[in-house]
Amino acid sequence: MEKFEKMTAQQRQALLQSGIDNFRSKAKKLHARLRAPKRRYRLIVVDTFEDLFEADTVINDFTSLKKAHEVKNELTERNPSGRGVIPTKYYIYDEDGKLVG
């Protein structure tokens, strides 16, 4: 591929737009995976060494935020980020895909 500096303005614009479109597509798919079912909370684990859009794994969906936090706290205590071989982080999302814990 030609170097960016040697590209025409149109080629640069097309390359940048392609990257933006790819990012948006991955972000939409990620948001859909993180969104919990109606009236539930989704606990996920993220492997911090993986690609941003492929690092998450659903642990479970819970009917109460309290229960999701309890399980998250248990997992965090068992796998503190400083002790593990692979640093992981736990997050809770609601039915709108918003981070709530």
TORTILO-273150 format. One record per residue: residue in three letters; x, y, z of N, C-alpha, C in turn. Coordinates in pm, whole numbers. Layout:
<'ALA'; <X; Y; Z>; <X; Y; Z>; <X; Y; Z>>,
...
REM end
This chain:
<'MET'; <84; -119; 0>; <0; 0; 0>; <87; 124; 0>>,
<'GLU'; <41; 225; -72>; <116; 350; -78>; <124; 411; 60>>,
<'LYS'; <227; 489; 81>; <235; 562; 207>; <129; 671; 208>>,
<'PHE'; <83; 699; 327>; <-24; 797; 344>; <11; 931; 281>>,
<'GLU'; <135; 971; 293>; <177; 1101; 239>; <169; 1107; 87>>,
<'LYS'; <183; 993; 21>; <181; 989; -126>; <40; 975; -182>>,
<'MET'; <-57; 958; -95>; <-195; 941; -141>; <-257; 1074; -179>>,
<'THR'; <-353; 1066; -268>; <-429; 1186; -302>; <-523; 1217; -186>>,
<'ALA'; <-580; 1334; -186>; <-675; 1373; -82>; <-794; 1278; -80>>,
<'GLN'; <-840; 1237; -196>; <-953; 1144; -203>; <-917; 1006; -147>>,
<'GLN'; <-796; 960; -175>; <-752; 831; -123>; <-739; 836; 30>>,
<'ARG'; <-686; 945; 80>; <-675; 962; 225>; <-813; 963; 290>>,
<'GLN'; <-904; 1037; 230>; <-1041; 1045; 283>; <-1106; 907; 284>>,
<'ALA'; <-1088; 831; 176>; <-1147; 697; 167>; <-1087; 605; 272>>,
<'LEU'; <-956; 612; 293>; <-890; 530; 393>; <-939; 564; 534>>,
<'LEU'; <-946; 691; 563>; <-994; 734; 695>; <-1140; 695; 717>>,
<'GLN'; <-1223; 712; 615>; <-1364; 677; 627>; <-1381; 528; 648>>,
<'SER'; <-1299; 449; 581>; <-1304; 304; 598>; <-1273; 266; 743>>,
<'GLY'; <-1173; 329; 801>; <-1138; 304; 942>; <-1249; 345; 1036>>,
<'ILE'; <-1310; 459; 1009>; <-1422; 508; 1092>; <-1540; 412; 1082>>,
<'ASP'; <-1573; 369; 961>; <-1685; 276; 942>; <-1660; 143; 1014>>,
<'ASN'; <-1537; 93; 1006>; <-1501; -31; 1073>; <-1514; -16; 1225>>,
<'PHE'; <-1466; 94; 1279>; <-1477; 121; 1423>; <-1623; 127; 1466>>,
<'ARG'; <-1704; 200; 1393>; <-1847; 211; 1427>; <-1916; 76; 1425>>,
<'SER'; <-1886; -6; 1326>; <-1946; -138; 1315>; <-1910; -224; 1436>>,
<'LYS'; <-1783; -224; 1473>; <-1739; -301; 1590>; <-1802; -247; 1718>>,
<'ALA'; <-1812; -115; 1730>; <-1871; -55; 1850>; <-2019; -91; 1864>>,
<'LYS'; <-2092; -94; 1753>; <-2234; -132; 1757>; <-2250; -277; 1801>>,
<'LYS'; <-2166; -365; 1750>; <-2173; -506; 1788>; <-2137; -524; 1936>>,
<'LEU'; <-2038; -451; 1983>; <-2000; -457; 2124>; <-2114; -409; 2212>>,
<'HIS'; <-2175; -298; 2177>; <-2287; -244; 2254>; <-2401; -344; 2261>>,
<'ALA'; <-2429; -412; 2152>; <-2536; -512; 2151>; <-2503; -629; 2244>>,
<'ARG'; <-2376; -670; 2248>; <-2336; -780; 2337>; <-2344; -741; 2484>>,
<'LEU'; <-2313; -616; 2514>; <-2310; -572; 2653>; <-2449; -545; 2709>>,
<'ARG'; <-2544; -516; 2623>; <-2680; -484; 2667>; <-2746; -606; 2728>>,
<'ALA'; <-2794; -589; 2851>; <-2863; -698; 2921>; <-3007; -709; 2871>>,
<'PRO'; <-3069; -825; 2889>; <-3212; -837; 2856>; <-3295; -743; 2944>>,
<'LYS'; <-3417; -718; 2905>; <-3505; -628; 2981>; <-3511; -667; 3128>>,
<'ARG'; <-3503; -567; 3213>; <-3512; -581; 3359>; <-3406; -674; 3417>>,
<'ARG'; <-3290; -677; 3353>; <-3178; -758; 3403>; <-3049; -678; 3397>>,
<'TYR'; <-2948; -734; 3461>; <-2815; -674; 3464>; <-2715; -778; 3419>>,
<'ARG'; <-2626; -739; 3329>; <-2530; -831; 3269>; <-2392; -809; 3329>>,
<'LEU'; <-2336; -915; 3387>; <-2200; -912; 3441>; <-2107; -970; 3335>>,
<'ILE'; <-2004; -895; 3303>; <-1906; -942; 3205>; <-1766; -934; 3265>>,
<'VAL'; <-1678; -1013; 3208>; <-1537; -1007; 3243>; <-1462; -963; 3117>>,
<'VAL'; <-1362; -879; 3136>; <-1282; -829; 3024>; <-1137; -870; 3046>>,
<'ASP'; <-1082; -937; 2947>; <-941; -973; 2946>; <-866; -852; 2890>>,
<'THR'; <-787; -787; 2973>; <-724; -661; 2932>; <-611; -677; 2830>>,
<'PHE'; <-574; -801; 2799>; <-471; -822; 2697>; <-531; -840; 2558>>,
<'GLU'; <-660; -859; 2550>; <-726; -884; 2422>; <-763; -753; 2351>>,
<'ASP'; <-800; -765; 2225>; <-848; -653; 2145>; <-972; -593; 2211>>,
<'LEU'; <-982; -464; 2211>; <-1092; -392; 2276>; <-1229; -449; 2241>>,
<'PHE'; <-1251; -485; 2118>; <-1383; -527; 2074>; <-1406; -679; 2087>>,
<'GLU'; <-1306; -751; 2135>; <-1319; -896; 2147>; <-1282; -947; 2286>>,
<'ALA'; <-1263; -858; 2381>; <-1210; -896; 2511>; <-1316; -934; 2613>>,
<'ASP'; <-1443; -913; 2581>; <-1548; -934; 2682>; <-1610; -1073; 2673>>,
<'THR'; <-1646; -1126; 2789>; <-1717; -1252; 2799>; <-1830; -1234; 2899>>,
<'VAL'; <-1950; -1275; 2862>; <-2064; -1265; 2952>; <-2053; -1373; 3058>>,
<'ILE'; <-2062; -1331; 3184>; <-2062; -1427; 3294>; <-2204; -1474; 3321>>,
<'ASN'; <-2296; -1377; 3337>; <-2435; -1412; 3363>; <-2521; -1286; 3359>>,
<'ASP'; <-2652; -1306; 3347>; <-2750; -1199; 3358>; <-2825; -1218; 3489>>,
<'PHE'; <-2848; -1109; 3561>; <-2910; -1114; 3693>; <-3037; -1030; 3696>>,
<'THR'; <-3131; -1071; 3781>; <-3256; -996; 3794>; <-3240; -876; 3885>>,
<'SER'; <-3135; -874; 3968>; <-3115; -758; 4055>; <-2971; -707; 4044>>,
<'LEU'; <-2957; -577; 4054>; <-2824; -515; 4052>; <-2745; -559; 4175>>,
<'LYS'; <-2814; -576; 4287>; <-2747; -618; 4410>; <-2679; -754; 4391>>,
<'LYS'; <-2750; -851; 4332>; <-2693; -983; 4310>; <-2576; -976; 4212>>,
<'ALA'; <-2588; -896; 4108>; <-2478; -880; 4012>; <-2354; -826; 4082>>,
<'HIS'; <-2372; -728; 4172>; <-2260; -672; 4248>; <-2200; -777; 4342>>,
<'GLU'; <-2284; -859; 4404>; <-2233; -963; 4494>; <-2142; -1059; 4420>>,
<'VAL'; <-2186; -1105; 4303>; <-2106; -1198; 4224>; <-1979; -1128; 4175>>,
<'LYS'; <-1992; -1006; 4132>; <-1874; -930; 4086>; <-1773; -919; 4199>>,
<'ASN'; <-1819; -886; 4320>; <-1728; -873; 4434>; <-1660; -1005; 4468>>,
<'GLU'; <-1735; -1117; 4462>; <-1677; -1249; 4487>; <-1567; -1281; 4386>>,
<'LEU'; <-1596; -1255; 4259>; <-1497; -1282; 4155>; <-1374; -1193; 4170>>,
<'THR'; <-1396; -1068; 4206>; <-1284; -975; 4224>; <-1197; -1018; 4342>>,
<'GLU'; <-1260; -1066; 4449>; <-1183; -1113; 4565>; <-1103; -1238; 4531>>,
<'ARG'; <-1162; -1329; 4452>; <-1092; -1452; 4414>; <-981; -1427; 4314>>,
<'ASN'; <-999; -1327; 4230>; <-904; -1298; 4123>; <-860; -1152; 4127>>,
<'PRO'; <-789; -1111; 4230>; <-746; -971; 4235>; <-658; -938; 4115>>,
<'SER'; <-676; -820; 4060>; <-606; -784; 3936>; <-454; -788; 3949>>,
<'GLY'; <-401; -770; 4067>; <-256; -770; 4085>; <-195; -909; 4094>>,
<'ARG'; <-277; -1012; 4118>; <-225; -1148; 4138>; <-237; -1238; 4017>>,
<'GLY'; <-330; -1212; 3932>; <-357; -1302; 3821>; <-253; -1295; 3711>>,
<'VAL'; <-247; -1402; 3634>; <-158; -1407; 3518>; <-211; -1313; 3411>>,
<'ILE'; <-343; -1316; 3392>; <-407; -1229; 3293>; <-495; -1130; 3368>>,
<'PRO'; <-459; -1003; 3367>; <-542; -904; 3437>; <-682; -897; 3376>>,
<'THR'; <-781; -913; 3461>; <-919; -905; 3417>; <-992; -798; 3496>>,
<'LYS'; <-1098; -749; 3435>; <-1183; -650; 3501>; <-1327; -695; 3483>>,
<'TYR'; <-1410; -663; 3581>; <-1550; -703; 3580>; <-1637; -578; 3571>>,
<'TYR'; <-1740; -585; 3488>; <-1831; -472; 3469>; <-1975; -521; 3464>>,
<'ILE'; <-2066; -433; 3505>; <-2209; -464; 3501>; <-2278; -362; 3411>>,
<'TYR'; <-2362; -412; 3319>; <-2435; -327; 3226>; <-2585; -350; 3244>>,
<'ASP'; <-2662; -246; 3215>; <-2809; -258; 3225>; <-2870; -289; 3088>>,
<'GLU'; <-3002; -287; 3081>; <-3074; -322; 2958>; <-3053; -222; 2846>>,
<'ASP'; <-3002; -104; 2879>; <-2972; -3; 2776>; <-2826; -9; 2732>>,
<'GLY'; <-2750; -101; 2791>; <-2608; -112; 2758>; <-2523; -10; 2830>>,
<'LYS'; <-2576; 50; 2936>; <-2502; 150; 3013>; <-2428; 81; 3127>>,
<'LEU'; <-2305; 126; 3151>; <-2225; 75; 3260>; <-2285; 120; 3393>>,
<'VAL'; <-2316; 23; 3480>; <-2379; 57; 3609>; <-2298; 3; 3727>>,
<'GLY'; <-2191; -66; 3701>; <-2112; -117; 3813>; <-1985; -181; 3771>>,
REM end
